[in-house]
Amino acid sequence: MRQKKQKARFKKFNNTKDAIKIAEKIQLVQIRILFIAILTILLIGLGISFIRN
């Protein structure tokens, strides 16, 4: 059952290249989200350290 569902999903893409492009876009978004999260954590940490001092 699961294999059939996966095949149906991949049929939506005409080429495997399209699927690869979409996967790359998703990865870029994930990297961006991680980067933003790390920056916000650092900024919050700096803010807390300044408040304590």
Backbone as XML, in Angstrom:
<?xml version="1.0"?>
<chain id="A" units="angstrom">
  <residue number="1" name="MET">
    <atom name="N" x="0.828" y="-1.206" z="0.000"/>
    <atom name="CA" x="0.000" y="0.000" z="0.000"/>
    <atom name="C" x="0.869" y="1.266" z="0.000"/>
  </residue>
  <residue number="2" name="ARG">
    <atom name="N" x="1.861" y="1.267" z="0.850"/>
    <atom name="CA" x="2.709" y="2.456" z="0.965"/>
    <atom name="C" x="3.464" y="2.719" z="-0.330"/>
  </residue>
  <residue number="3" name="GLN">
    <atom name="N" x="3.954" y="1.648" z="-0.959"/>
    <atom name="CA" x="4.700" y="1.802" z="-2.210"/>
    <atom name="C" x="3.825" y="2.424" z="-3.295"/>
  </residue>
  <residue number="4" name="LYS">
    <atom name="N" x="2.574" y="2.017" z="-3.370"/>
    <atom name="CA" x="1.649" y="2.564" z="-4.367"/>
    <atom name="C" x="1.457" y="4.064" z="-4.162"/>
  </residue>
  <residue number="5" name="LYS">
    <atom name="N" x="1.309" y="4.467" z="-2.913"/>
    <atom name="CA" x="1.129" y="5.889" z="-2.602"/>
    <atom name="C" x="2.358" y="6.694" z="-3.018"/>
  </residue>
  <residue number="6" name="GLN">
    <atom name="N" x="3.539" y="6.156" z="-2.729"/>
    <atom name="CA" x="4.774" y="6.847" z="-3.096"/>
    <atom name="C" x="4.889" y="6.981" z="-4.612"/>
  </residue>
  <residue number="7" name="LYS">
    <atom name="N" x="4.550" y="5.919" z="-5.344"/>
    <atom name="CA" x="4.605" y="5.961" z="-6.801"/>
    <atom name="C" x="3.648" y="7.010" z="-7.340"/>
  </residue>
  <residue number="8" name="ALA">
    <atom name="N" x="2.468" y="7.110" z="-6.761"/>
    <atom name="CA" x="1.476" y="8.102" z="-7.182"/>
    <atom name="C" x="2.024" y="9.517" z="-6.986"/>
  </residue>
  <residue number="9" name="ARG">
    <atom name="N" x="2.734" y="9.718" z="-5.892"/>
    <atom name="CA" x="3.320" y="11.037" z="-5.630"/>
    <atom name="C" x="4.355" y="11.376" z="-6.690"/>
  </residue>
  <residue number="10" name="PHE">
    <atom name="N" x="5.201" y="10.416" z="-7.029"/>
    <atom name="CA" x="6.263" y="10.675" z="-8.000"/>
    <atom name="C" x="5.726" y="10.840" z="-9.415"/>
  </residue>
  <residue number="11" name="LYS">
    <atom name="N" x="4.565" y="10.267" z="-9.702"/>
    <atom name="CA" x="3.955" y="10.419" z="-11.027"/>
    <atom name="C" x="3.577" y="11.871" z="-11.301"/>
  </residue>
  <residue number="12" name="LYS">
    <atom name="N" x="3.342" y="12.647" z="-10.256"/>
    <atom name="CA" x="3.013" y="14.066" z="-10.416"/>
    <atom name="C" x="4.151" y="14.815" z="-11.110"/>
  </residue>
  <residue number="13" name="PHE">
    <atom name="N" x="5.384" y="14.415" z="-10.853"/>
    <atom name="CA" x="6.535" y="15.045" z="-11.507"/>
    <atom name="C" x="6.746" y="14.392" z="-12.869"/>
  </residue>
  <residue number="14" name="ASN">
    <atom name="N" x="6.863" y="15.234" z="-13.896"/>
    <atom name="CA" x="7.080" y="14.697" z="-15.245"/>
    <atom name="C" x="8.474" y="14.091" z="-15.357"/>
  </residue>
  <residue number="15" name="ASN">
    <atom name="N" x="9.446" y="14.799" z="-14.828"/>
    <atom name="CA" x="10.838" y="14.339" z="-14.887"/>
    <atom name="C" x="11.385" y="14.169" z="-13.476"/>
  </residue>
  <residue number="16" name="THR">
    <atom name="N" x="12.395" y="13.321" z="-13.356"/>
    <atom name="CA" x="13.081" y="13.202" z="-12.067"/>
    <atom name="C" x="13.835" y="14.500" z="-11.782"/>
  </residue>
  <residue number="17" name="LYS">
    <atom name="N" x="14.229" y="15.217" z="-12.840"/>
    <atom name="CA" x="14.930" y="16.499" z="-12.675"/>
    <atom name="C" x="14.058" y="17.491" z="-11.916"/>
  </residue>
  <residue number="18" name="ASP">
    <atom name="N" x="12.769" y="17.522" z="-12.240"/>
    <atom name="CA" x="11.838" y="18.416" z="-11.534"/>
    <atom name="C" x="11.810" y="18.072" z="-10.046"/>
  </residue>
  <residue number="19" name="ALA">
    <atom name="N" x="11.740" y="16.783" z="-9.746"/>
    <atom name="CA" x="11.701" y="16.328" z="-8.353"/>
    <atom name="C" x="12.981" y="16.743" z="-7.629"/>
  </residue>
  <residue number="20" name="ILE">
    <atom name="N" x="14.120" y="16.609" z="-8.317"/>
    <atom name="CA" x="15.415" y="16.978" z="-7.729"/>
    <atom name="C" x="15.442" y="18.482" z="-7.453"/>
  </residue>
  <residue number="21" name="LYS">
    <atom name="N" x="14.949" y="19.281" z="-8.413"/>
    <atom name="CA" x="14.910" y="20.741" z="-8.237"/>
    <atom name="C" x="14.070" y="21.116" z="-7.026"/>
  </residue>
  <residue number="22" name="ILE">
    <atom name="N" x="12.909" y="20.482" z="-6.892"/>
    <atom name="CA" x="12.013" y="20.757" z="-5.763"/>
    <atom name="C" x="12.702" y="20.377" z="-4.449"/>
  </residue>
  <residue number="23" name="ALA">
    <atom name="N" x="13.376" y="19.223" z="-4.442"/>
    <atom name="CA" x="14.093" y="18.765" z="-3.248"/>
    <atom name="C" x="15.182" y="19.762" z="-2.866"/>
  </residue>
  <residue number="24" name="GLU">
    <atom name="N" x="15.908" y="20.286" z="-3.881"/>
    <atom name="CA" x="16.958" y="21.271" z="-3.629"/>
    <atom name="C" x="16.369" y="22.541" z="-3.025"/>
  </residue>
  <residue number="25" name="LYS">
    <atom name="N" x="15.221" y="22.981" z="-3.560"/>
    <atom name="CA" x="14.558" y="24.181" z="-3.030"/>
    <atom name="C" x="14.182" y="23.973" z="-1.572"/>
  </residue>
  <residue number="26" name="ILE">
    <atom name="N" x="13.634" y="22.803" z="-1.259"/>
    <atom name="CA" x="13.233" y="22.483" z="0.116"/>
    <atom name="C" x="14.455" y="22.524" z="1.031"/>
  </residue>
  <residue number="27" name="GLN">
    <atom name="N" x="15.579" y="21.946" z="0.563"/>
    <atom name="CA" x="16.812" y="21.940" z="1.361"/>
    <atom name="C" x="17.286" y="23.363" z="1.626"/>
  </residue>
  <residue number="28" name="LEU">
    <atom name="N" x="17.236" y="24.229" z="0.593"/>
    <atom name="CA" x="17.659" y="25.622" z="0.758"/>
    <atom name="C" x="16.801" y="26.318" z="1.810"/>
  </residue>
  <residue number="29" name="VAL">
    <atom name="N" x="15.499" y="26.076" z="1.769"/>
    <atom name="CA" x="14.582" y="26.676" z="2.745"/>
    <atom name="C" x="14.924" y="26.189" z="4.147"/>
  </residue>
  <residue number="30" name="GLN">
    <atom name="N" x="15.179" y="24.872" z="4.286"/>
    <atom name="CA" x="15.521" y="24.310" z="5.596"/>
    <atom name="C" x="16.811" y="24.925" z="6.130"/>
  </residue>
  <residue number="31" name="ILE">
    <atom name="N" x="17.817" y="25.091" z="5.250"/>
    <atom name="CA" x="19.096" y="25.690" z="5.659"/>
    <atom name="C" x="18.860" y="27.122" z="6.128"/>
  </residue>
  <residue number="32" name="ARG">
    <atom name="N" x="18.014" y="27.864" z="5.378"/>
    <atom name="CA" x="17.699" y="29.251" z="5.719"/>
    <atom name="C" x="17.032" y="29.322" z="7.093"/>
  </residue>
  <residue number="33" name="ILE">
    <atom name="N" x="16.086" y="28.434" z="7.341"/>
    <atom name="CA" x="15.368" y="28.400" z="8.624"/>
    <atom name="C" x="16.353" y="28.118" z="9.759"/>
  </residue>
  <residue number="34" name="LEU">
    <atom name="N" x="17.252" y="27.143" z="9.549"/>
    <atom name="CA" x="18.260" y="26.808" z="10.566"/>
    <atom name="C" x="19.146" y="28.008" z="10.851"/>
  </residue>
  <residue number="35" name="PHE">
    <atom name="N" x="19.590" y="28.698" z="9.785"/>
    <atom name="CA" x="20.464" y="29.864" z="9.909"/>
    <atom name="C" x="19.780" y="30.956" z="10.726"/>
  </residue>
  <residue number="36" name="ILE">
    <atom name="N" x="18.521" y="31.231" z="10.389"/>
    <atom name="CA" x="17.748" y="32.259" z="11.098"/>
    <atom name="C" x="17.589" y="31.866" z="12.566"/>
  </residue>
  <residue number="37" name="ALA">
    <atom name="N" x="17.293" y="30.580" z="12.817"/>
    <atom name="CA" x="17.106" y="30.101" z="14.189"/>
    <atom name="C" x="18.379" y="30.297" z="15.004"/>
  </residue>
  <residue number="38" name="ILE">
    <atom name="N" x="19.531" y="29.950" z="14.407"/>
    <atom name="CA" x="20.818" y="30.092" z="15.103"/>
    <atom name="C" x="21.086" y="31.565" z="15.405"/>
  </residue>
  <residue number="39" name="LEU">
    <atom name="N" x="20.833" y="32.440" z="14.418"/>
    <atom name="CA" x="21.049" y="33.882" z="14.610"/>
    <atom name="C" x="20.174" y="34.423" z="15.736"/>
  </residue>
  <residue number="40" name="THR">
    <atom name="N" x="18.906" y="34.028" z="15.747"/>
    <atom name="CA" x="17.996" y="34.520" z="16.794"/>
    <atom name="C" x="18.452" y="34.038" z="18.167"/>
  </residue>
  <residue number="41" name="ILE">
    <atom name="N" x="18.899" y="32.796" z="18.253"/>
    <atom name="CA" x="19.380" y="32.247" z="19.534"/>
    <atom name="C" x="20.600" y="33.037" z="20.013"/>
  </residue>
  <residue number="42" name="LEU">
    <atom name="N" x="21.515" y="33.339" z="19.087"/>
    <atom name="CA" x="22.707" y="34.114" z="19.434"/>
    <atom name="C" x="22.322" y="35.513" z="19.909"/>
  </residue>
  <residue number="43" name="LEU">
    <atom name="N" x="21.395" y="36.155" z="19.185"/>
    <atom name="CA" x="20.955" y="37.504" z="19.557"/>
    <atom name="C" x="20.305" y="37.503" z="20.933"/>
  </residue>
  <residue number="44" name="ILE">
    <atom name="N" x="19.471" y="36.514" z="21.203"/>
    <atom name="CA" x="18.809" y="36.403" z="22.511"/>
    <atom name="C" x="19.866" y="36.206" z="23.603"/>
  </residue>
  <residue number="45" name="GLY">
    <atom name="N" x="20.849" y="35.355" z="23.330"/>
    <atom name="CA" x="21.934" y="35.109" z="24.278"/>
    <atom name="C" x="22.707" y="36.376" z="24.580"/>
  </residue>
  <residue number="46" name="LEU">
    <atom name="N" x="23.022" y="37.151" z="23.539"/>
    <atom name="CA" x="23.732" y="38.421" z="23.722"/>
    <atom name="C" x="22.885" y="39.390" z="24.544"/>
  </residue>
  <residue number="47" name="GLY">
    <atom name="N" x="21.598" y="39.462" z="24.224"/>
    <atom name="CA" x="20.687" y="40.347" z="24.957"/>
    <atom name="C" x="20.653" y="40.007" z="26.432"/>
  </residue>
  <residue number="48" name="ILE">
    <atom name="N" x="20.560" y="38.738" z="26.752"/>
    <atom name="CA" x="20.515" y="38.290" z="28.153"/>
    <atom name="C" x="21.830" y="38.650" z="28.855"/>
  </residue>
  <residue number="49" name="SER">
    <atom name="N" x="22.952" y="38.438" z="28.163"/>
    <atom name="CA" x="24.257" y="38.737" z="28.771"/>
    <atom name="C" x="24.401" y="40.234" z="29.031"/>
  </residue>
  <residue number="50" name="PHE">
    <atom name="N" x="23.900" y="41.070" z="28.112"/>
    <atom name="CA" x="23.972" y="42.528" z="28.309"/>
    <atom name="C" x="23.089" y="42.961" z="29.478"/>
  </residue>
  <residue number="51" name="ILE">
    <atom name="N" x="21.908" y="42.363" z="29.589"/>
    <atom name="CA" x="20.981" y="42.705" z="30.678"/>
    <atom name="C" x="21.612" y="42.332" z="32.025"/>
  </residue>
  <residue number="52" name="ARG">
    <atom name="N" x="22.256" y="41.177" z="32.088"/>
    <atom name="CA" x="22.872" y="40.720" z="33.346"/>
    <atom name="C" x="24.007" y="41.649" z="33.757"/>
  </residue>
  <residue number="53" name="ASN">
    <atom name="N" x="24.772" y="42.142" z="32.784"/>
    <atom name="CA" x="25.885" y="43.049" z="33.086"/>
    <atom name="C" x="25.325" y="44.443" z="33.379"/>
  </residue>
</chain>
